[in-house]
Amino acid sequence: MKGRLLLNENLARYTSWRVGGAADQLYIPFDRDDLCEFVKSLPVSEPVLWLGLGSNLLIRDGGIRGTVINTKGRLKGMRLVEEMIVYAEAGVPCAHVARFCSEQGLVGAEFLAGIPGTMGGALKMNAGAFGGETWGVVSQVETIDALGELSVRYPSDYEISYRSVKTERVEWFLSCHLRLQKGDIVASQQKIKGLLEKRAQTQPTNQPSCGSVFKNPEGDFAARLIEKSGLKGYSIGGASVSEKHANFIVNTGNSTAADIEQLIAYVQKKVKEQQGVELHTEVCMVGEVDVVRHRVSFRNPEKFGRVAVLMGGSAAERAVSLRSGEAVYQALLRKGIDAIAIDVKGSPIQALSGVHVDRVFNVIHGRGGEDGVIQGVLEVLGIPYTGSRVLASALTMDKLKTKLCWKGYGLVTPKWFLLKDENDLDACIEALGFPVIVKPAQEGSSIGMSKANSREELQKALKVALDYRCDVYAESWVTGKEYTVAILNDTALPVIRLETPNSFYDYEAKYNATTTQYHCPAGLSEEQEQFIRNVALTASKVVGAKGWARVDIFIDATGQYQLIEINTVPGMTDHSLVPMAAKQAGIDFEELVWRVLETSLG
């Protein structure tokens, strides 16, 4: 044999997911004739797996018992055999076939540019992209069987359907003939360029994946169902549902095949529970399960190492933070995670001094914990942490700067007026009128906020807010319904509508009152619900929030939305809104805490 025979060869580098165990033997043929001779030399009973670019394939961690034949870069013949017939061998990448056909002035194969595999794999599964399917342009194929015998087959010899090609014969594809139509070369090349640009814009082409994982249910899209189930960004180990396209599962860098397979099963389970639709895999899963790795990888709490729950702080929201922190700490312990609770009363550097931790779950609300300070400390110390990074934390802690960003992006937020001292009162009244609400720009939990209906009340409200030693502003009072939207891994959770007999949703209404009402579902139509979620998600992305957050929105008397503020370390108490929204989405408190902690793995 002229080719290369490799024993016990690890297959991870041969697959687009970059995972998989070893094959008993891997053969890389020298050319087509060498391949045929090698197949003839194998025992008829030998299990054989053909491998091209390794897309649409999950090889389990236990590897392959038998022989793997890798045709990448080997079966690469391609030529025009008749006026409108193109011959392509199984090892040619589909994108190369699309470009070659276009160069010959033939149209109909442009969709192949969107298939990240070889023609052999495309023939095996009737791969498709952008509305086209492989067997829609195939006129005949050449196959080889276990005895090394060659045959010519036609589409009528197979049972062909969506992502499926069935036959009772044990054969493998060597080549195909594609029947196309004459067309405009420039238009065809422009179409291919457009399809490739669309693929780059809508798919995570910069991360290891297999392409689409699930078949689209009839009349629907798997990606839509997965996203609607709140699974974008959901991770198990190093495998994650892509935040760019929900029907892609990406290897974030340290995934095992077991991680991916467990995530596939989890997505199927959740979509079935929440959407009533059973998703079927498009990806082919082969090989042996590595029992030890499979068991360890599934929801393994040890992957987090030791987790410090930072709570308390010295800001006005200290009491709330302690309650949030204790709830998070207890949830982590219940999940089997090695967690330690740390009350940060002064410097976070001192609080962490002498304590070995692998990552931090930050639940310090307000200044010192939500404003980029502790994030900066952890960056310097090299300790991974939950939530938004330094810049986004610093920006969103300042309500005024956040409103400026939103306004600059074209989002709607109530008019405001900066109040430096009592000399600004008359100008504020002229600009905004009454009523207004006065706010310290860098406090949360409605601390220091007051409603003002007169100049006297405005003066008192200013004095209260100035005590918090930060910028103070007055904001036009919004009359309407108040909503809040939790964001988890770039997915907006169900909307909550708030009702309180108090003049507004103040500290008392948030944490102590029993008269505050929370409506989830919020009583909105499906279109209204989706609209508010989209506004909140956009508002979150504009300021660079990551991991989790909560966006507060009013719908005023005219039906116009008004963005109020965003919190990047939301409360996690028994009165808190993020756990409430998560519960409505089918995510219990412990699962919510787990998912937030997973944001530290990135």
VEXDREN-2710 file (C-alpha; in Angstrom, 1 decimal):
% VEXDREN-2710
k/r/px/py/pz
1/MET/0.0/0.0/0.0
2/LYS/1.2/3.5/-0.8
3/GLY/-0.9/5.3/1.8
4/ARG/-0.3/5.8/5.5
5/LEU/-1.6/3.4/8.1
6/LEU/-1.7/4.9/11.6
7/LEU/-2.5/2.7/14.7
8/ASN/-4.4/3.9/17.7
9/GLU/-4.7/7.4/16.1
10/ASN/-6.5/10.1/18.0
11/LEU/-9.3/11.4/15.8
12/ALA/-10.0/14.8/17.5
13/ARG/-7.8/16.6/15.0
14/TYR/-9.7/15.0/12.1
15/THR/-13.1/16.3/13.1
16/SER/-14.6/19.8/12.9
17/TRP/-15.7/19.6/16.6
18/ARG/-12.1/18.8/17.6
19/VAL/-13.2/16.0/19.9
20/GLY/-13.2/12.2/19.8
21/GLY/-11.2/9.2/20.9
22/ALA/-8.7/7.0/19.0
23/ALA/-9.3/4.6/16.1
24/ASP/-7.8/1.1/16.1
25/GLN/-6.4/2.1/12.7
26/LEU/-6.6/5.1/10.4
27/TYR/-5.8/4.8/6.7
28/ILE/-4.9/7.8/4.6
29/PRO/-4.9/6.6/1.0
30/PHE/-2.3/7.8/-1.6
31/ASP/-4.9/8.0/-4.3
32/ARG/-8.1/6.4/-5.6
33/ASP/-6.4/3.2/-6.9
34/ASP/-4.6/2.8/-3.6
35/LEU/-7.8/3.2/-1.7
36/CYS/-9.5/0.5/-3.7
37/GLU/-6.7/-1.9/-3.0
38/PHE/-6.8/-1.1/0.7
39/VAL/-10.5/-1.8/0.9
40/LYS/-10.0/-5.1/-0.9
41/SER/-7.4/-6.1/1.7
42/LEU/-9.7/-5.6/4.7
43/PRO/-11.7/-8.6/6.2
44/VAL/-15.3/-8.4/5.0
45/SER/-16.5/-8.2/8.6
46/GLU/-14.2/-5.2/9.5
47/PRO/-16.1/-2.2/10.7
48/VAL/-15.2/0.8/8.5
49/LEU/-15.9/4.5/9.0
50/TRP/-15.3/6.9/6.1
51/LEU/-14.1/10.4/7.2
52/GLY/-13.8/13.5/5.1
53/LEU/-13.6/16.9/6.8
54/GLY/-15.2/15.4/9.9
55/SER/-18.2/17.7/10.0
56/ASN/-21.7/16.6/10.9
57/LEU/-20.0/13.9/12.9
58/LEU/-19.5/13.2/16.7
59/ILE/-16.9/10.6/17.5
60/ARG/-17.3/9.5/21.1
61/ASP/-14.4/9.7/23.6
62/GLY/-14.0/5.9/23.5
63/GLY/-13.0/6.0/19.9
64/ILE/-13.6/3.7/17.0
65/ARG/-13.2/-0.1/17.1
66/GLY/-12.2/-0.9/13.5
67/THR/-10.8/1.1/10.6
68/VAL/-11.3/4.7/9.7
69/ILE/-10.5/5.8/6.1
70/ASN/-9.7/9.5/5.8
71/THR/-10.4/10.8/2.2
72/LYS/-9.6/14.5/3.0
73/GLY/-7.2/15.8/0.3
74/ARG/-7.1/12.4/-1.4
75/LEU/-10.3/11.8/-3.5
76/LYS/-10.0/15.3/-4.9
77/GLY/-10.7/14.8/-8.6
78/MET/-13.1/17.2/-10.2
79/ARG/-13.8/18.0/-13.9
80/LEU/-16.4/18.9/-16.5
81/VAL/-17.4/15.6/-18.2
82/GLU/-20.2/16.9/-20.4
83/GLU/-21.6/20.3/-21.3
84/MET/-23.7/20.5/-18.1
85/ILE/-22.3/17.5/-16.1
86/VAL/-19.6/17.9/-13.4
87/TYR/-17.7/15.0/-11.9
88/ALA/-16.6/15.3/-8.3
89/GLU/-14.9/12.8/-6.1
90/ALA/-15.9/12.1/-2.5
91/GLY/-13.0/14.0/-0.9
92/VAL/-13.6/17.3/-2.5
93/PRO/-14.9/20.0/-0.1
94/CYS/-18.4/21.1/-1.1
95/ALA/-17.4/24.7/-1.2
96/HIS/-14.8/23.9/-3.9
97/VAL/-17.4/22.1/-5.9
98/ALA/-19.7/25.2/-5.8
99/ARG/-16.9/27.5/-7.0
100/PHE/-15.8/25.1/-9.8
101/CYS/-19.3/24.8/-11.1
102/SER/-19.7/28.5/-11.1
103/GLU/-16.5/29.0/-13.0
104/GLN/-17.8/26.6/-15.7
105/GLY/-20.8/28.8/-16.2
106/LEU/-23.1/26.3/-14.5
107/VAL/-25.7/27.2/-11.9
108/GLY/-27.7/25.2/-9.4
109/ALA/-24.8/24.1/-7.1
110/GLU/-24.2/27.4/-5.3
111/PHE/-25.9/26.1/-2.1
112/LEU/-23.0/23.7/-1.7
113/ALA/-20.9/26.7/-0.6
114/GLY/-22.8/26.6/2.7
115/ILE/-22.0/23.0/3.5
116/PRO/-18.9/22.6/5.7
117/GLY/-18.0/19.1/4.5
118/THR/-16.9/17.0/1.6
119/MET/-19.1/15.6/-1.2
120/GLY/-18.9/12.1/0.3
121/GLY/-20.5/13.3/3.5
122/ALA/-23.0/15.4/1.6
123/LEU/-24.1/12.4/-0.5
124/LYS/-24.4/10.2/2.6
125/MET/-26.9/12.5/4.4
126/ASN/-28.4/14.5/1.5
127/ALA/-26.8/17.6/3.1
128/GLY/-28.4/21.0/2.3
129/ALA/-28.0/24.7/2.8
130/PHE/-29.9/27.9/2.0
131/GLY/-32.8/25.9/0.4
132/GLY/-30.8/23.5/-1.8
133/GLU/-30.1/19.7/-1.2
134/THR/-27.3/17.6/-2.6
135/TRP/-29.4/14.9/-4.2
136/GLY/-31.4/17.5/-6.0
137/VAL/-28.5/17.9/-8.5
138/VAL/-27.1/14.4/-8.5
139/SER/-27.5/12.3/-11.7
140/GLN/-25.4/9.3/-10.7
141/VAL/-22.9/8.1/-8.1
142/GLU/-20.0/5.6/-8.0
143/THR/-19.7/3.4/-5.0
144/ILE/-17.4/0.8/-3.5
145/ASP/-18.5/-2.1/-1.3
146/ALA/-16.7/-4.2/1.4
147/LEU/-15.2/-6.5/-1.3
148/GLY/-13.7/-3.6/-3.2
149/GLU/-16.2/-3.9/-6.0
150/LEU/-17.2/-0.7/-7.9
151/SER/-20.8/0.1/-9.0
152/VAL/-22.7/2.9/-10.6
153/ARG/-25.9/3.9/-8.9
154/TYR/-28.7/6.4/-9.6
155/PRO/-31.0/8.4/-7.4
156/SER/-33.8/5.8/-8.0
157/ASP/-31.6/3.2/-6.3
158/TYR/-32.0/5.1/-2.9
159/GLU/-34.7/6.2/-0.6
160/ILE/-33.9/9.9/-0.4
161/SER/-35.6/12.4/1.9
162/TYR/-34.7/15.4/4.1
163/ARG/-31.2/14.8/5.5
164/SER/-31.6/11.1/4.8
165/VAL/-30.3/8.6/2.2
166/LYS/-31.2/5.0/2.7
167/THR/-30.2/1.7/1.1
168/GLU/-29.9/-1.9/2.2
169/ARG/-26.5/-2.2/0.5
170/VAL/-23.2/-1.7/2.5
171/GLU/-21.4/0.7/0.1
172/TRP/-19.5/3.9/0.3
173/PHE/-19.5/6.8/-2.1
174/LEU/-16.4/7.4/-4.2
175/SER/-17.7/10.1/-6.6
176/CYS/-20.8/11.7/-8.2
177/HIS/-22.0/13.4/-11.3
178/LEU/-23.9/16.6/-10.9
179/ARG/-26.4/17.7/-13.5
180/LEU/-26.6/21.5/-13.6
181/GLN/-27.9/24.3/-15.9
182/LYS/-26.2/27.0/-18.0
183/GLY/-26.2/30.4/-16.4
184/ASP/-24.5/33.7/-15.8
185/ILE/-21.0/33.3/-14.2
186/VAL/-20.9/36.7/-12.6
187/ALA/-24.4/36.2/-11.1
188/SER/-23.5/32.7/-9.8
189/GLN/-20.3/33.9/-8.2
190/GLN/-22.1/36.8/-6.6
191/LYS/-24.7/34.4/-5.2
192/ILE/-21.9/32.2/-3.7
193/LYS/-20.3/35.3/-2.2
194/GLY/-23.6/36.3/-0.7
195/LEU/-24.2/32.9/0.7
196/LEU/-20.8/32.7/2.3
197/GLU/-21.2/36.2/3.8
198/LYS/-24.6/35.2/5.2
199/ARG/-23.1/32.0/6.7
200/ALA/-20.3/34.1/8.3
201/GLN/-22.9/36.5/9.7
202/THR/-25.3/34.0/11.1
203/GLN/-23.2/31.0/12.0
204/PRO/-20.3/30.6/14.5
205/THR/-17.7/29.8/11.8
206/ASN/-14.9/30.9/14.1
207/GLN/-15.6/28.1/16.7
208/PRO/-15.3/24.3/16.3
209/SER/-18.8/22.9/15.5
210/CYS/-20.3/20.2/13.3
211/GLY/-22.7/22.5/11.4
212/SER/-26.4/22.2/12.3
213/VAL/-27.0/19.7/15.0
214/PHE/-30.8/19.1/14.7
215/LYS/-33.1/18.6/11.7
216/ASN/-35.7/21.3/11.2
217/PRO/-39.2/20.1/12.1
218/GLU/-41.7/20.4/9.3
219/GLY/-42.8/24.0/9.0
220/ASP/-40.5/25.2/11.7
221/PHE/-36.8/25.8/12.6
222/ALA/-34.8/24.0/15.2
223/ALA/-32.9/27.2/16.0
224/ARG/-36.1/29.1/16.8
225/LEU/-37.4/26.4/19.1
226/ILE/-34.1/26.1/21.0
227/GLU/-33.8/29.9/21.4
228/LYS/-37.4/30.1/22.5
229/SER/-36.6/27.5/25.2
230/GLY/-34.0/29.9/26.6
231/LEU/-31.1/27.6/25.7
232/LYS/-28.8/30.0/23.8
233/GLY/-25.5/30.0/25.6
234/TYR/-26.4/27.1/27.8
235/SER/-23.3/25.0/28.5
236/ILE/-22.3/21.6/29.7
237/GLY/-18.6/21.3/30.3
238/GLY/-16.8/22.9/27.3
239/ALA/-19.8/22.4/25.0
240/SER/-22.2/25.4/24.5
241/VAL/-25.3/26.2/22.5
242/SER/-24.0/28.9/20.2
243/GLU/-25.2/32.4/21.0
244/LYS/-25.0/33.3/17.3
245/HIS/-27.1/30.4/16.0
246/ALA/-29.0/28.2/18.4
247/ASN/-28.8/25.1/16.2
248/PHE/-25.1/25.0/16.5
249/ILE/-23.2/23.5/19.5
250/VAL/-19.7/24.8/19.8
251/ASN/-16.6/23.6/21.5
252/THR/-15.5/26.5/23.6
253/GLY/-12.0/25.0/24.0
254/ASN/-12.0/22.1/26.4
255/SER/-15.1/20.1/25.4
256/THR/-15.3/16.3/25.4
257/ALA/-17.6/14.3/23.1
258/ALA/-19.5/13.4/26.2
259/ASP/-20.1/17.1/27.0
260/ILE/-21.6/17.5/23.5
261/GLU/-23.7/14.4/23.6
262/GLN/-25.1/15.3/27.0
263/LEU/-25.9/18.8/25.8
264/ILE/-27.7/17.4/22.7
265/ALA/-29.8/15.3/25.0
266/TYR/-30.5/18.2/27.3
267/VAL/-31.6/20.4/24.5
268/GLN/-33.9/17.7/23.1
269/LYS/-35.4/17.3/26.6
270/LYS/-36.0/21.0/27.2
271/VAL/-37.5/21.7/23.8
272/LYS/-39.8/18.7/24.2
273/GLU/-40.9/20.0/27.6
274/GLN/-41.3/23.6/26.8
275/GLN/-42.3/23.6/23.1
276/GLY/-43.9/20.1/22.7
277/VAL/-41.6/19.3/19.7
278/GLU/-39.3/16.4/19.5
279/LEU/-36.0/17.4/17.8
280/HIS/-34.1/14.8/15.8
281/THR/-30.4/15.0/15.3
282/GLU/-28.9/15.7/12.0
283/VAL/-25.4/14.9/13.3
284/CYS/-24.1/11.3/13.2
285/MET/-22.9/10.0/16.5
286/VAL/-20.4/7.1/16.3
287/GLY/-17.9/5.2/18.4
288/GLU/-17.6/3.9/21.9
289/VAL/-18.5/5.8/25.1
290/ASP/-15.6/6.4/27.5
291/VAL/-17.6/5.5/30.6
292/VAL/-15.4/7.3/33.0
293/ARG/-15.2/10.6/31.0
294/HIS/-18.9/10.3/30.2
295/ARG/-19.9/10.1/33.9
296/VAL/-17.5/12.8/35.0
297/SER/-18.4/15.3/32.3
298/PHE/-22.1/15.4/32.9
299/ARG/-22.9/18.3/35.2
300/ASN/-19.6/17.8/37.0
301/PRO/-19.4/20.3/39.9
302/GLU/-15.7/19.7/40.1
303/LYS/-15.1/21.6/36.9
304/PHE/-15.6/24.8/38.8
305/GLY/-13.0/24.1/41.5
306/ARG/-13.4/26.1/44.6
307/VAL/-15.9/29.0/44.3
308/ALA/-15.9/32.1/46.5
309/VAL/-19.3/33.8/46.8
310/LEU/-18.5/37.4/47.4
311/MET/-21.3/39.3/49.2
312/GLY/-21.9/42.2/51.4
313/GLY/-19.7/45.1/50.4
314/SER/-19.8/48.6/52.0
315/ALA/-22.4/50.2/49.7
316/ALA/-26.0/51.1/50.6
317/GLU/-27.2/47.7/49.2
318/ARG/-25.1/45.7/51.7
319/ALA/-28.1/44.1/53.4
320/VAL/-29.7/43.0/50.2
321/SER/-26.3/41.6/49.0
322/LEU/-25.9/39.5/52.1
323/ARG/-29.3/37.9/51.5
324/SER/-28.6/37.3/47.9
325/GLY/-25.1/35.9/48.7
326/GLU/-26.5/33.5/51.3
327/ALA/-29.1/32.2/48.9
328/VAL/-26.5/31.6/46.2
329/TYR/-24.0/30.0/48.6
330/GLN/-26.6/27.5/49.8
331/ALA/-27.7/26.7/46.2
332/LEU/-24.1/26.0/45.2
333/LEU/-23.6/23.6/48.2
334/ARG/-26.8/21.8/47.2
335/LYS/-25.4/21.3/43.7
336/GLY/-22.3/19.7/45.2
337/ILE/-20.0/22.6/44.4
338/ASP/-17.1/23.4/46.7
339/ALA/-18.2/26.9/47.8
340/ILE/-17.1/29.4/50.4
341/ALA/-19.0/32.5/51.5
342/ILE/-17.0/35.7/51.9
343/ASP/-18.4/38.8/53.4
344/VAL/-16.4/41.7/51.9
345/LYS/-16.5/44.5/54.5
346/GLY/-13.5/46.4/53.1
347/SER/-11.0/45.7/50.5
348/PRO/-11.8/42.7/48.3
349/ILE/-8.0/42.0/48.0
350/GLN/-7.8/41.7/51.8
351/ALA/-11.0/39.6/51.8
352/LEU/-9.4/37.1/49.4
353/SER/-6.0/37.2/51.0
354/GLY/-4.8/33.8/52.1
355/VAL/-7.9/32.0/50.6
356/HIS/-7.4/29.8/47.6
357/VAL/-10.3/30.0/45.1
358/ASP/-10.6/29.0/41.5
359/ARG/-13.4/31.4/40.6
360/VAL/-15.8/34.0/42.1
361/PHE/-19.5/34.2/42.1
362/ASN/-20.0/38.0/42.6
363/VAL/-23.2/39.0/44.4
364/ILE/-22.1/42.4/45.8
365/HIS/-24.7/44.9/44.7
366/GLY/-24.1/48.6/44.1
367/ARG/-20.8/50.5/44.3
368/GLY/-17.7/48.4/44.9
369/GLY/-19.3/45.3/43.5
370/GLU/-21.3/46.2/40.4
371/ASP/-19.2/49.2/39.2
372/GLY/-16.1/47.5/37.8
373/VAL/-14.0/47.9/40.9
374/ILE/-14.1/44.3/42.1
375/GLN/-14.1/43.1/38.5
376/GLY/-10.8/45.0/38.0
377/VAL/-9.4/43.5/41.1
378/LEU/-10.3/40.0/40.0
379/GLU/-8.8/40.6/36.5
380/VAL/-5.5/41.6/38.1
381/LEU/-5.5/38.6/40.4
382/GLY/-6.3/36.3/37.5
383/ILE/-9.5/34.9/39.1
384/PRO/-12.4/34.2/36.7
385/TYR/-15.7/35.7/37.8
386/THR/-19.4/35.8/36.9
387/GLY/-21.2/38.5/35.0
388/SER/-20.1/41.6/33.1
389/ARG/-16.5/42.6/32.6
390/VAL/-14.9/45.8/33.9
391/LEU/-16.0/48.3/31.3
392/ALA/-19.7/47.2/31.1
393/SER/-19.9/47.1/34.9
394/ALA/-18.5/50.6/35.3
395/LEU/-20.8/52.0/32.6
396/THR/-24.0/50.4/33.7
397/MET/-23.5/51.4/37.4
398/ASP/-23.8/55.0/36.2
399/LYS/-27.5/55.5/35.2
400/LEU/-26.8/58.7/33.4
401/LYS/-24.0/57.3/31.2
402/THR/-26.2/54.3/30.5
403/LYS/-29.0/56.6/29.3
404/LEU/-26.6/58.5/27.1
405/CYS/-25.5/55.2/25.4
406/TRP/-29.1/54.1/24.9
407/LYS/-30.1/57.5/23.5
408/GLY/-27.0/57.5/21.2
409/TYR/-28.0/54.1/19.9
410/GLY/-31.6/55.3/19.2
411/LEU/-33.3/53.6/22.1
412/VAL/-36.0/55.5/24.1
413/THR/-35.4/56.6/27.7
414/PRO/-37.2/59.3/29.7
415/LYS/-35.9/62.9/29.5
416/TRP/-33.6/63.9/32.4
417/PHE/-31.9/66.9/33.9
418/LEU/-28.6/66.9/35.8
419/LEU/-28.9/68.5/39.3
420/LYS/-25.7/69.8/40.8
421/ASP/-27.3/72.0/43.5
422/GLU/-30.4/74.0/44.4
423/ASN/-29.4/76.6/41.7
424/ASP/-30.5/74.1/39.1
425/LEU/-34.0/73.6/40.4
426/ASP/-35.8/76.2/38.3
427/ALA/-34.1/75.2/35.1
428/CYS/-35.0/71.6/35.8
429/ILE/-38.7/72.5/36.4
430/GLU/-38.7/74.5/33.1
431/ALA/-37.2/71.5/31.2
432/LEU/-39.2/68.7/32.7
433/GLY/-42.2/70.0/34.6
434/PHE/-43.8/67.8/37.2
435/PRO/-43.9/65.2/38.3
436/VAL/-40.3/64.0/38.2
437/ILE/-38.3/61.3/40.0
438/VAL/-34.9/62.3/41.5
439/LYS/-32.2/59.6/41.5
440/PRO/-28.6/59.2/42.6
441/ALA/-26.9/58.1/39.4
442/GLN/-24.8/55.4/41.0
443/GLU/-27.1/53.7/43.5
444/GLY/-29.3/50.7/43.0
445/SER/-32.4/49.1/44.6
446/SER/-34.2/52.4/44.4
447/ILE/-32.0/53.8/47.2
448/GLY/-32.1/57.6/47.5
449/MET/-34.9/58.0/45.0
450/SER/-37.9/60.3/45.6
451/LYS/-40.9/61.5/43.6
452/ALA/-41.4/65.2/43.4
453/ASN/-44.6/67.0/42.5
454/SER/-43.6/70.6/43.5
455/ARG/-40.5/72.8/43.8
456/GLU/-40.5/72.1/47.6
457/GLU/-40.6/68.3/47.1
458/LEU/-37.9/68.6/44.4
459/GLN/-35.6/70.5/46.8
460/LYS/-36.1/67.8/49.5
461/ALA/-35.5/65.0/47.0
462/LEU/-32.3/66.6/45.8
463/LYS/-31.1/66.9/49.4
464/VAL/-31.8/63.2/50.0
465/ALA/-30.1/62.1/46.8
466/LEU/-27.0/64.3/47.3
467/ASP/-26.3/62.4/50.6
468/TYR/-25.1/59.4/48.5
469/ARG/-22.2/61.5/47.1
470/CYS/-22.6/60.9/43.4
471/ASP/-24.2/62.6/40.4
472/VAL/-27.9/63.4/40.9
473/TYR/-30.5/63.8/38.2
474/ALA/-34.2/64.3/37.8
475/GLU/-36.1/62.2/35.3
476/SER/-39.5/62.8/33.8
477/TRP/-42.1/60.7/35.6
478/VAL/-43.5/57.9/33.4
479/THR/-47.2/57.0/33.8
480/GLY/-47.9/53.5/32.6
481/LYS/-47.1/49.9/33.3
482/GLU/-43.8/48.8/34.7
483/TYR/-42.0/45.7/33.5
484/THR/-38.7/44.0/34.1
485/VAL/-36.8/41.5/31.8
486/ALA/-34.0/39.2/33.1
487/ILE/-31.2/38.4/30.7
488/LEU/-29.4/35.1/30.9
489/ASN/-26.6/34.3/28.5
490/ASP/-27.9/36.7/25.8
491/THR/-31.4/35.2/26.2
492/ALA/-34.3/37.3/27.5
493/LEU/-36.4/35.4/30.0
494/PRO/-40.2/35.9/30.5
495/VAL/-41.3/39.4/31.2
496/ILE/-42.6/40.3/34.7
497/ARG/-45.1/43.1/35.2
498/LEU/-44.9/44.9/38.6
499/GLU/-47.7/46.5/40.6
500/THR/-47.3/48.3/43.9
501/PRO/-49.6/50.5/46.0
502/ASN/-46.6/52.7/46.8
503/SER/-45.9/55.8/44.7
504/PHE/-43.3/53.7/42.9
505/TYR/-41.3/50.4/43.1
506/ASP/-39.1/51.6/45.9
507/TYR/-36.8/49.8/48.3
508/GLU/-39.7/48.9/50.6
509/ALA/-41.8/47.5/47.7
510/LYS/-38.8/45.5/46.5
511/TYR/-37.7/43.8/49.6
512/ASN/-40.2/44.1/52.5
513/ALA/-43.7/44.7/51.3
514/THR/-46.3/42.0/51.0
515/THR/-48.6/44.1/48.9
516/THR/-46.3/44.2/45.8
517/GLN/-47.8/42.1/43.0
518/TYR/-45.7/40.3/40.4
519/HIS/-47.3/39.1/37.2
520/CYS/-45.5/36.4/35.2
521/PRO/-46.8/35.8/32.6
522/ALA/-47.1/39.6/32.3
523/GLY/-50.5/39.5/30.5
524/LEU/-49.1/40.6/27.2
525/SER/-49.8/39.2/23.7
526/GLU/-47.1/37.0/22.2
527/GLU/-46.0/39.9/19.9
528/GLN/-45.9/42.4/22.8
529/GLU/-43.9/40.0/25.0
530/GLN/-41.4/39.4/22.3
531/PHE/-41.1/43.1/21.5
532/ILE/-40.3/43.9/25.2
533/ARG/-37.8/41.1/25.4
534/ASN/-36.1/42.2/22.2
535/VAL/-35.8/45.8/23.5
536/ALA/-34.3/44.6/26.8
537/LEU/-31.9/42.3/25.0
538/THR/-30.8/45.2/22.7
539/ALA/-30.4/47.5/25.6
540/SER/-28.2/44.9/27.4
541/LYS/-26.0/44.3/24.3
542/VAL/-25.5/48.1/23.6
543/VAL/-23.8/48.6/27.0
544/GLY/-21.8/45.3/26.7
545/ALA/-23.4/43.4/29.6
546/LYS/-22.4/39.7/29.8
547/GLY/-23.7/36.6/31.5
548/TRP/-26.7/37.9/33.3
549/ALA/-28.5/41.2/33.9
550/ARG/-32.0/42.7/34.5
551/VAL/-33.5/45.6/32.4
552/ASP/-36.3/47.7/33.7
553/ILE/-38.8/49.1/31.2
554/PHE/-42.0/51.2/31.3
555/ILE/-44.7/51.2/28.6
556/ASP/-46.2/54.7/28.9
557/ALA/-49.7/55.9/28.4
558/THR/-49.1/56.3/24.6
559/GLY/-47.8/52.8/24.2
560/GLN/-44.2/53.9/23.9
561/TYR/-41.5/51.9/25.7
562/GLN/-39.2/53.8/28.1
563/LEU/-35.9/52.2/29.2
564/ILE/-35.2/53.0/32.9
565/GLU/-32.1/51.2/34.0
566/ILE/-30.1/48.0/33.9
567/ASN/-28.6/45.9/36.7
568/THR/-25.6/43.7/36.0
569/VAL/-25.5/42.0/39.4
570/PRO/-29.3/41.5/40.0
571/GLY/-30.7/40.5/43.3
572/MET/-31.0/36.8/44.2
573/THR/-33.3/37.0/47.3
574/ASP/-36.7/35.4/47.7
575/HIS/-38.2/38.7/46.5
576/SER/-35.8/39.0/43.5
577/LEU/-37.0/39.2/39.9
578/VAL/-34.4/37.2/38.0
579/PRO/-35.2/33.9/39.9
580/MET/-38.9/34.6/39.4
581/ALA/-38.5/35.0/35.6
582/ALA/-36.2/32.0/35.5
583/LYS/-38.8/29.9/37.3
584/GLN/-41.4/30.8/34.7
585/ALA/-38.9/29.7/32.0
586/GLY/-38.6/26.3/33.7
587/ILE/-35.3/27.1/35.4
588/ASP/-35.3/26.5/39.2
589/PHE/-33.1/28.5/41.5
590/GLU/-30.3/26.0/41.8
591/GLU/-30.2/25.6/38.0
592/LEU/-30.1/29.4/37.6
593/VAL/-27.2/29.7/40.0
594/TRP/-25.4/26.9/38.1
595/ARG/-25.9/28.7/34.7
596/VAL/-24.7/32.0/36.1
597/LEU/-21.6/30.3/37.6
598/GLU/-20.9/28.8/34.1
599/THR/-20.5/32.4/32.8
600/SER/-17.2/32.4/34.7
601/LEU/-15.9/29.5/32.6
602/GLY/-15.5/31.7/29.5
END
